[in-house]
Amino acid sequence: MSLQNHRAVIVGGTSGIGLAVAKSFLAQGAQVIVASRSQEKVDVAMKELGTAHGYVLDFQDESQTKQFFENIVTFDHLVVTASGGAAREPFDALSIDDAKAAFASKFWGQYVTVKAALPYIKKSGSITLTSGAYAARPLKGASTMVAINSAIEGLARVLAMDLAPIRVNVVSPGVVDTPVFSGMDTESREAMFQRAAQSLLLKRIAKPEEIAEAYVYLANNSYTTGSVIQIEGGAILTGI
Ligand SMILES: NC(=O)c1ccc[n+]([C@@H]2O[C@H](COP(=O)([O-])OP(=O)(O)OC[C@H]3O[C@@H](n4cnc5c(N)ncnc54)[C@H](OP(=O)(O)O)[C@@H]3O)[C@@H](O)[C@H]2O)c1
């Protein structure tokens, strides 16, 4: 119970990796608050999480996010796993509007969240952002996604300097089996998972709980800051 009596806010904690982080933090004794846009997802997550608190929040909305943290007041750990879709198309196929929309969600959403949360995070606390393995192993044809993930890691390194002693780190997952792929039909999704798995050293894609362990480590370990934890089954060595 290493996070006993710690308060943690997980923006994006109603699905996939964020939901697994919420479960892991609860198992370590933390008081957990999760937030995301959809009331339905918040309600379903609350049933799974039991003792956590859940709120509706769009982290792209600055005033809503500021108000959210004003209501939360002081807490220990901020985790951001929210992201509203990827920009997978190649440079010449992706419109500038779609590229900006992807940045507005994953990059600016995390930026806005840290800015709004900062006055309430304890000096002994931590901030953990989320990037993705493409930052370390760029994928041909995914320039926007690579740029977003690289920008998040760059932001976190400087925030680790600017906000110390608050610790700031990033988790960078490879392919993980989460609802982010629920828009694909089952056959295409399984085929994509198989292809991805074959190119990995560990020959399988990750489960959300395996990624969640990194967020628990980063909340707990009082000497880790400015780090990116890569959990990608060997993708960086072998290609995704
Ligand atoms: N799964 C993978 O293979 C993979 C690989 C590399 C990196 N990642 C990264 O890991 C993170 C988590 O991904 P995941 O696979 O767990 O995705 P997921 O299952 O789709 O969960 C995303 C969460 O973000 C919330 N969200 C989306 N837009 C939001 C907004 N504007 N404001 C507040 N909450 C918002 C969603 O809930 P609502 O819809 O209710 O808002 C949901 O709770 C993302 O940053 C993703 O890019 C994932």
The ligand as a Gaussian input file, in Angstrom:
#p B3LYP/6-31G(d) Opt

LIG

0 1
 N       -3.310000       1.953000     -26.738000
 C       -2.168000       2.077000     -27.388000
 O       -1.763000       1.223000     -28.190000
 C       -1.293000       3.291000     -27.141000
 C       -0.008000       3.319000     -27.710000
 C        0.813000       4.414000     -27.503000
 C        0.354000       5.478000     -26.737000
 N       -0.901000       5.429000     -26.207000
 C       -1.339000       6.595000     -25.440000
 O       -1.813000       6.195000     -24.167000
 C       -2.841000       7.098000     -23.737000
 C       -4.070000       6.311000     -23.324000
 O       -4.551000       5.591000     -24.442000
 P       -5.619000       4.422000     -24.310000
 O       -5.231000       3.402000     -25.311000
 O       -5.807000       4.055000     -22.891000
 O       -6.933000       5.172000     -24.881000
 P       -8.483000       5.015000     -24.527000
 O       -8.796000       3.671000     -23.988000
 O       -9.196000       5.506000     -25.726000
 O       -8.676000       6.079000     -23.339000
 C       -8.574000       7.456000     -23.581000
 C       -9.235000       8.189000     -22.422000
 O       -9.114000       9.587000     -22.680000
 C      -10.387000      10.210000     -22.433000
 N      -10.415000      11.434000     -23.242000
 C      -10.310000      11.561000     -24.590000
 N      -10.386000      12.852000     -24.945000
 C      -10.544000      13.557000     -23.783000
 C      -10.705000      14.927000     -23.489000
 N      -10.745000      15.860000     -24.473000
 N      -10.804000      15.315000     -22.202000
 C      -10.792000      14.393000     -21.202000
 N      -10.655000      13.073000     -21.419000
 C      -10.546000      12.661000     -22.701000
 C      -11.402000       9.134000     -22.855000
 O      -12.673000       9.280000     -22.266000
 P      -13.850000      10.185000     -22.922000
 O      -14.105000       9.653000     -24.293000
 O      -14.978000      10.001000     -21.957000
 O      -13.346000      11.591000     -22.929000
 C      -10.722000       7.904000     -22.271000
 O      -11.007000       7.814000     -20.874000
 C       -3.057000       8.072000     -24.914000
 O       -2.282000       9.215000     -24.717000
 C       -2.523000       7.290000     -26.102000
 O       -2.106000       8.116000     -27.161000
 C       -1.731000       4.370000     -26.384000

